[in-house]
Amino acid sequence: MSTHDLYTTAPDAPLWEVPASGAARFSWDYDDGRERLLALYQKGKDKQWDGNKRIDWSLEVDPLDPLGMPDDALTLHGTPHWAKMTDRDRGELRRHYASWQFSQFLHGEQGAMVCAARIVESVPDLDAKFYSATQAMDEARHAEVYGRFLHEKIRMLYPVNDDLRALLGDTLRDSRWDMPYLGMQVLIEGLALAAFGMIRDTTDKPLPKQILAYVMQDEARHVAFGRMALRDYYKQLSDAELREREEFVIEGCYLMRDRLRGVEVLENFGIGTREAQELSERSPFLQLFRKLLFSRIVPCVKDIGLWGERLRRAYVDMGVLELGDSDLNLLMTRDEEVAEQLDRDRFAAEERARVAEVEEAVAQGAAGE
């Protein structure tokens, strides 16, 4: 079935063309480059994986409860609308929310793939080009697995959220080579990591847990790459240039905080836009989720040297300034460990099943003698 047959609302056009400006930069310096980035490049090569093989696609998914999230995570929970809904209606609501979330993940991963390609083209350093090439492959794999989950297991997609598309467009249109790093590696990837992690740590469904854990293992490297590259570069910028980038971060953070609420889902259930927005604003879960969204962004922004007074005031207004002291390395290490432990648990279970199968065959053979 065509993707377009699965969209809840048809996209405006089959292709979204973003006019891009800026220069393609070649480097004729083939020395080893920065040791840290080259080590990350080697890790990027070593950690490539096949989404068809590493993920167990035979696992069943209930379309009416794809993620196993608690009902209080749904905006309508506890409202008069919820009281009127049948069990089937509530299942469809869970399906729509899962579709909306994973659709935005899918669209964001395609955006990350395009941004990684832009970085390969425009970044002046060869070691950064090398790593960005591995990231483009990672993002292609992520888009592949999210797309497969939506097509095969949920069988429903949502178009890209207007505000996510706006941030992607702003990131890609800017001619400065560092802006794809800042817009994608720091803002969009940071926001996505927090959303991935919240579902990964909450869901009791093995298939989405696998997908999210393995994607997050890759994304931990991507954020580390962005931090290294931008931290080095931003030390060289003037105060005025740093302020321009801080303004971009402020605008992007407000955009993501205020607009990524899943209002489109409620509209598909017959609730008007204004009421859907009000219900979203009153949701305790959304308020907690908003704070969690910045758990990766704020410490990264501080680490790369964007920590001016106006940016700090914006983070005070959002109630997330204290997250600047979070240990980002610890978060990223945990992302690696969760994926590796999941592999160990899965392979150990498969080995036990094989041993049991052999023992049963031996026992049957002995009984027949």
Secondary structure, DSSP 8 states (H G I E B T S, - for coil): --GGGTBSS--SSS-------S--------S---HHHHHHHHHHHHT---HHHHS-TTS---TTSSS---GGGSTTTTSHHHHH--HHHHHHHHHHHHHHHHHHHHHHHHHHHHHHHHHHHH-S-HHHHHHHHHHHHHHHHHHHHHHHIIIIII--B----HHHHHHHHHHHH--STTHHIIIIIIIIHHHHHHHHHHHHHH---HHHHHHHHHHHHHHHHHHHHHHHHHHHHHTTS-HHHHHHHHHHHHHHHHHHHHH-S-HHHHHTTT--HHHHHHHHHH-HHHHHHHHHHTTTHHHHHHHTT---HHHHHHHHHHT-GGGGGS-HHHHHHHHHHHHHHHHHHHHHHHHHHHHHHHHHHHHHHHHH-
